[in-house]
Amino acid sequence: MTTVLVIDDSPSEMAKFRDMLSKNNYQVLEAINGEQGCQMAIDHLPDVILMDVVMPEMNGFQATRKITRDKTTAHIPIIMISTKNQETDRVWGKRQGAKEYITKPIDESGLVQIIRKVME
């Protein structure tokens, strides 16, 4: 079973991701901030990470950079998910190491398709 680590500080967004992913037979791990997400990535080595951008303390860009630069977790594809939809945000997210950058609200079938794509 594919394991997806969701890093998002919003309980309502987390619930949406949990429902969407569980329905599509993904095992879901949850982190409520960037720091916890980085530690869980090391501890659990998930197959994919869904990363919110706007979070307190360590934002998604910082957490993505930390995960992709650590030799233990660098192989894990990260999909950044945000309400920030400017081209500069997309470019910056990819420069931090994200494989994809998608904007909220999330379409379930589109999300599953992108997860499959980054795992190829």
N, C-alpha and C positions, 0 to 999 in steps of 0.2 A: 504494500500500500504506500502510495506517495505521501510524504509528510510535508505540510506547508506551515511555515512559521509566519504568523500574522503579527506585525508590530504596529499598533495603532492605539492612541490614548483615548479614543472615543468608545464608550461602552456600546452605543447604538451601532456604530460602524462595525465593531468587533462582532456583534451579534449577527449582522448581515453577512459578513464574511464566513462566520462559523456555519450558518445555515446553508449558504451557497456551496461551500466547499464540502461539507459533510454529505449533502445531497448528491454530490458528484464523486463520492467515495474517496475523498482525501482525508487523511488524518490531520487534525488541526492543533497546532501549538500556539499559545497566545502570550504576547508580551505587551505591557502597557506603556513602555517607553523605550527609547533608543538604547539606553544603557542595559536594561534587562534583556532587550532583544539581542544585543551583541553577545551577552553571556549565554543566552539560550542557544544561539547559533553555534557556539563553541561546544556547549554541553550535549546538544542533540544532533548536530549536523543534519538539518532538514534538507529535503530535496530542492525546495524553492522557498524564497522569502518574499512576502508582500510587505512593503515598507511605506508607511504614511510619511509625509514630508513634515507637516507642521505638528511638532510635539515639543513639550517643555524640556528644558535642560539640554538634552542631546537631540537635535533634529534629525530627520531622515537622511539628509545629505551627509551629515557627520557620521551617522551610524553606518550608512552604506560604505563610505570611505573606509571606516575602521574594519568592517567585515571583509571587504574586497582586498584589503592590504594585509590581512592576517593570513599566513600560509595555511593555517588549519581550515579556514572558512572561505578562502578566495575562490574556490570552485563552485560555490553555491550561487545559482542565478538569483538576482534580486529584481523584482518588479516594483518600481516606485508607483504609488497611488496617491493622488492629491487633488485638491480642489484648485490648486495653482496650475493654470493651463497656459502660461506664457511660454513662448518658444525658448526663452532664456532658461526657464526652469527645466524644460526637457533636456536641453543641451547640458546644463550643469549636472543634472541627475545622471546622465550617461557618462559624463566626465568623472563622476565619483565612482563609477563602476556598475551602475544599473544596466541590466540588459534591455529593459523596457520601461516606459513611463506612460502611465495611463491616468485619465482624469475621472474624478467622481462626478455624477453617480455611475456606479459600475453595472455593466450588463453581464449577467451570469454566463451566458454562452460565450461572450467575448472574453471574459476572464479565463474560463476553462481553456479556450483556444490559445490564449497567450501563455498560460502555464505550460501547456503541451509544447508550444513553440520554443520556449526558453530551455526546456529540458532536452531538446533534441541534440 
